[in-house]
Amino acid sequence: RGRGPAMAAAPRWRERLFALYFLSHIPITALIDLQPLLPAGIPPRALTDLLQQYATAFRDPMMLQPPEWFKAFIYCEAFLQLPFFPIAAYAFLKGGCRWIRTPAIIYSTHVATTLFAILAHILFHDFSKSEHVGPQTLRERLVLLSIYLPYLLIPLLILFTMLCNPHYKHVEKRKRK
């Protein structure tokens, strides 16, 4: 039996959420997240002040003085994720683009893996020796965790959608010549 169009249709609310996620990620990555990789004096003062205010308010020393492993994740964000953001935003804004399945699976798996390490660091690291103030209490750790958590949950939703939704699982058969 064939599936009706409603059964195989892409989940539009999720595609809109994913498009918003990728569109919003472009300026956040370009203006804030990549700052730790740049030499001092390159980012405009307003952006460095914004990063400083964020790091102070949410006690996130990783953004001011990233450990080497965290810096490696930022390089991945710069050279793998950032070029993907406009492509993914386009695909999800357009809707129904089955070709995004494999790149979205790769992206979401990569990001979820990096976020598990980041969240574990936030929860269990001893920040008392950090040059910049880090979270000390459980509440402060949970507040910082809440900043990073959407960057785990949305990629997991993307992964779930790509793997489980019939629209994305469907493979069109090509005609042989």
Disulfide bonds with the S-S distance in Angstrom:
none
